Amino acid sequence: MENLKNKTIGSFVAEDFRTAAVFSKYKIDFCCKGNRTVTEVCEKQNIDAATLLENVLQVVQSENNGNVDFNSWPLDLLVDYIEKKHHRYVEEKTNILLPFLDKLCKVHGGNHPELFKINELFIGCAGELAQHMKKEELMLFPFVKRMVKIKESDGVLNQPSFGTVSNPIAMMMNEHDNEGERFRAIAELTNNYTPPADACTTYKVTFAMLKEFEEDLHKHIHLENNILFPKAVVLEKDFVEVQ
């Protein structure tokens, strides 16, 4: 048990995504801040480490029931999955949520002025994520896939224009942190996505969609921060060592 206290939150979730539910229960950020150890998190948030680890191990040792082991996937497959599953999700849902939030501000903003701030935050999120995903799709993801292909053929990897894969990864992780903070603010302003007593159907649907959007974003960032990015760095080092 003691050695597990020095294991990072992100590595637990990378090995078994079901543990994300445990960390979420304790309000522990497993995606943007997944590089912290159990000890660090527990000390900062005043959580009993032994109890937390006991809950985590109960999940890990329980029957899998079809849990997807993303940690074992080839990197090119993981890149395709993230782009087709999570990037498309963001694109589709932002196109729905933006007009819904605008409507709520117009109809309910008088009684619920917090809606204007929620709308402002989500507009910022939609714009930043659109640019973020485009950078991944045009720069980082193609390079990762190229590394995989060259590795399979024992070819030579030419140095990219951005120097090393760690450079765009650092940028992407910083942007992940920004969106994590933005959604923490949205969650607080919405009382954890709880509609007020006078909420209409659109109000309730919008809050439910925002909650789902945040949950998907957590999975999205987790796959990148805790699995794709560290493995891409290791893969690039393999080429450096060969050269």
Steps between C-alpha positions, in 0.01 A plus 500: 500500500783743589664477157168584334495836678785612272313397185344779296126541466532501121680165494220336700242626251720411201515141622129479585265780402239377749711655776410843357163470675674461837720804447203703378310406816781654705512803262850405386600620153627189320543659156660846504678438831548126468877526549463546878560207735238363735699642792513849348127507427396361837716744693371798301132401517509352851399151386594178677735328254433150633124537454542642150733219394268240650216634283725508194621143553143375542428629150825366350449155649134475399384330180586705192165470319637619168701801616708620204875476558611813312845464654567197280393664173753590228554876495371550147175325591468711817554819298226401255265415787555833676445694180192310382342452842588803711585769246179433309306501826632846589416635154146360505411601855638853484276566200201399712601653832592847373148591377341331803706711742428813299128426525521443876670837547224674307212324675633436853793742535292748695434255783826309461781743411760223549388370159685783329828396659433132421434597139816711486709214638358246257547731201865527603521124540347434158740737326812381679417131457437548127848650457655244736358202311604644164861531623493138611347382173740696277824480699524262794281206399652457150849498654405232752352286223808555288722385786297180533522431126875567481561287810321206338714530186829567685529831319666826597303774672575853381484770764171692478475878471397521868826337612377223726158354569526627858456859376147471354407261781592762760283751313206257479524413871502867595188553291341197666564663838327817380187312394499302822498827697229644277272203557562503873362854494200389292429214741510740794272756332247229410508344849643185342250519213193517724217693328311752715138443604365722222702329226324424173572191291768678296667611824509142632621355170776761472632430848489124435694552177759717673553227759541239228736731312724536805503124559598435138769768523646326805524172307641682198773676699578185698568300184741765380673611820533161666539260206565652157741778593734302732519214249570739212794643696636150565457402135693805381782419743528156339597666172752728670668204670524308169655798323 
